Amino acid sequence: MDYDVVIVGSGALALFSSLKAHQKGYSCIRIGKGVPFERFLLLHENAVRVIQRNYGVAFGHPLKGLKVLDRNLKQLREFSFEKYGIRLHSARYSHLYRFMEEHARGEEVEDWVEYMDKDGTVRTKSGREFRARRFVINTAKGFKKPTFRFKHRKVFHMGFVNMDFDRKWVYQINDRGTYIAIVPFEEDFAIVYSGDPSPVEKLVGLNPQDMSFMELKLETYYHPFYREGKIYHVGEAIRRVHPHTGQGLNRALDTIEAIFEGKNLLREEVYDLFMWLGGIGLDLSWGSSPLLRNLSFILLDNPLGARILSGTL
């Protein structure tokens, strides 16, 4: 079965790819299975721009900035994106997914993909075969061995708390309970709490050991090149990061748009490498000492740092 574009994956990036294919007049099919896990997103300026260009709306709840609090809930720093003229929006992943699903185009097959080759052939576990005349967009993991890997247990083994006491929040806590990130959807600021021992009990009145977790074990990885013959690897297929704020999705939206617009991907590859290394540096510095954490604040809280973080450099 031939299509102009074959899209592998079942998440928001696959849905966005189907819209871009439709805009270009390409026939397309999405092949994927599984339900993406719920998390919060901080949509940076680059992602807000991409969504606004393609969907006509600036999706998400506008925020003035980001506040960082310590384990005693004392404010350590406040970052204002507004003063640098950069937008920051918060959203639940499920809300963005449903929004993009309403605008998705092309056909859909619910199946696992087990093989793809550089000539654009994609085969599913059920034995069906599809061929891309133009290219394959792979947004799923597991098909390309990453070049660089990084493991850091304190940060990357995340638990997503199954709690219904306040649906305005999504709680993300690492396996030691020492990091918690929360985004409010009816306030002006995103808030990040960090500390050891955990601030969780003080925030929600529950001991982390008594909570029910949906476990997500991650390692971060990065590969320097997107393209492999007709296959473009984007999102988790090429670079996986911890899901604190959805920065992987932020970058991948830019990449997918560049692919469909026929742009050179060197900027995207360099930017992805920079953001991947920067994310690791931030995680290590925040977990090691107040001095390094404060240094990371200084590096981010200026016009250049804000532009880098927001994808507008």
N, C-alpha and C positions, 0 to 999 in steps of 0.2 A: 504494500500500500504506500503510494508516494504522496508526499506533501512538500511544500516549499520549506517549511520549518517544522522540525520535531522538537517538542519541549519536554524535557524529562524532569519530573518533580510534581509535588502536589501543594506547594505553599504559595505565599504571596508573590514571590519572584516568578514562579511559573505563570501565575495569573497575569502579572504585569507583562511578561513576554508575549502572551497571547494577544493582549491589546496592541502592543507594538507591531506584531505581525499583521493584525487586521488593518492598522493604520497604513501599512505599506502595501496592502492589497495581497499579502501572501496567504496561501492556505496553510493551516497549522493544526497540529494535534498535540494535546497534553497527555502524557503518560505518567501516572504516579499513583501511589497508594499511601495511606496513613494520614493521621490527623496531627497537624502541627501543635506543639505544646503552647500553652498560654504564657505570655510574658508581657512586660511593659516595654514600650518603645519610646525613646527620645528621638524624634525625627529632626535631624539637623537641617540647616538651611539648604544644603544640596538636595536632600530628599524631599523637602517641602517644595522646592522649585520643580523637581522632576514630576511629582504628583500633580502639582498645579498645572504644569504644561500639558499633561496627558489626560487629566481627568476634569480639569476646569475648576478645582477647589483646592484650597490649602488644608489638607486633611489634618485632623487632630486638634487638641486643645492648646491654644497659645500660652506659652510660659514666659515670664520675665527673665528667668535664669535658673540657677541651680544652687541649692544650699547644702553644705556638708556639715553634719553634726557628729560629735564624738559619742562614746558609749554612755555618757551622762546626759546626752541630748543637748549639750552645749554647742552653739554654733561655732565652727572652726573657720568657715569661709563662705562667702556669698559671691557667686559668679553671675554677672548681669550680661546676658547676650544683647539685651536691648541697647545698651550704651555703645555697642560696636555695630549696631545696625544689622544684627543677624537674628534670624528667627529660630526658635526652639519650640517644638510642639510635642505634647505627650499624647499617647494613644495606647490602647490595648491592642495586642497583635490580632486578637479575634475580631475586633471591630474593623481593622484595616483589611483583614482577609475577606470578611463578608462584603465590604465595600468593593474590593477589587473583583470579587466573584460575580457581583452584579454586572460588571462591565467586561467580563471575560468573553473571548471570542474563540471560534474554532471548535473542533471536536475534542472529546475527552475520553480516555480509556483508564479505568481503574485497575491497575496491574503493576506488579513489581518489574522493574527493568533489570535484567541480569547481564546484558552485554551491549556494547556499542563499539563501532570501529570508526577509523578516521575518514572512511568514505561516506559516512552518514547513515549507516545501517544501525537500527536499534531493535533489539530482540527482547521480548518479555519472558517471564518465567512460564507463562502459559503457552509459549511457542509462537506467538504472533510476531510478525516482523514488519518494520516500518522503515522507510527510506526517505531521507531529507534531500531534496534537490538542491537547496541552498546551504543550510547549516542546521546543526543541532545545538540547542541551548540546554546545557546540563546544569540544573540547579540542585541536584541531589548529590549526596556524598557517596564515596566508596568506589569510584571508577578511575581515580588517578592517584597514584601514590605521592603524597606531598613530599617536597624537598626538605623543608625545615619543620621540625616539630618542637613543641615546648610543653612540658608538663609541670603543673604547679598545683599541688593538691589543695592548698588552703583556698584558692580562688576558684578553681575550675570544676570542682565537684559540687554542683549546685543542687539545692532542693527547692522545689516550688511548692509552697505551702497550700494544702487543700483546706481553705477556710472560707466560710460564708458570712462572717460577721460584718463585713463591710465590702460591698462589691465595687466601691470606688478605688480600691487598692489592689495591687498585685505585689505579693511579698516574695522576694528572692533571697534565700539565705544559704550560705555555703555549709558544707557538711559539719563543720565545727561550730556553727552557730555564731561565728565571730564577725560575719559581714551580712548586712541586710540593706537592700536597696528598695526604696518605695517611691512610686510616682503618684501624686494625687491628681485627680482629674477635674476637680472643681476649685483648684487653688491657683495661685500665680507662679508658684515655684515647684520644680522637681526637688525632691529631698533625698539625700543619701546619708545613711547612718553607717558608721563603721567603728569598730572597737573590739577589744578583747579584755574582759569577758563580754559576752553578747549583750546588745541593747534590746534584744527581742523581748525578754520578759518584762522589761520596763515599759516597752511600747504597747504590747498587746496583752500583757498579764498572763502569758503562758511560757512555760519552760520549753526550750527548743527540743529537749528529749521527749516531750509529751506530744509534739506536733506530728501530723501525718504529712509525709513528704512524697512528692513524685520525683524520684531520683533521676538526675541527668548528669552522667559522668562525661567530662570533656577533656580533650587535649587540644591545644591550639596548633594549627599548622598553616603553612603558607607555601604556595608554589609560584614561581616567578612569571609563568607564561599561561595565558588563558587558552590560547588556540592550539588545537591538535587536529590537523587536517580540517574537516568540516565541523568539528566539535568545538564549541566554546564552553569552557568550564567557568561557572560563576557561582557566587554565594558559597555555601558549604562545600561544594565540589572542589573549590580551589583554595579557600582560606576559611578556616573555622576559628571563631573567637568565642570567648565566654559571652553569654547572652545578658549582660548587665543592662545595656540600653539599646540593643539592636544595632550596634554600629556596623556589623557585617551587612545587614539589610540596607543601611544607608549607603554604603559604598556600592553594593551590587546594583542598586537602582540606576546609578550613574553608568555603570559598566554596561548593563543591558541596553540602555538608551544609546550609548556610543556604538555598540555592535550593530543595532538596527539602522543607525544613521550613517554607518560606514566610516566612522571616525577612527583615527589612529589610537590604539589602546595603550601606547607607551605611558601616557599620563596616568591612566588608571592603574597600570601595573606598578609604577613608582609610588603612587599615592597609597595603594594597598599595602605595599611593603612598609612604607613609613608608618601607617596607622597600626599595622600589626606589631611592629617593633615598639612603637609608642605605647600601645596598650599593655604590652608585657612590662615595659618600664614603669608604667603607672601602678600596675598591680603589685609589682615587687616593692616599689618605694612606699606605697601606702601600707603594706603589711610589715615593713621592716623597722622604720623609725619615723618619729614625728619630724625630724629634720629633713629627710628625703621627701616626706609627704608635703611639707610646706614648700619645698623647692619646686615640686610638681605644680603646686598652686600658682607660684610665681610665673612659671613657664607657660601656664595656660591662660592666666588672667591678664591678657594684654591683646591688642588688636591682632598681632600675628598669630598668637596661640589660638585665639577664638576663630580666626579664619581657617587655620589648619584643622581644628576640631570640627568645624561646621562643613568642611569639604568645599570651601569657596576660594581656596588659595590658587 
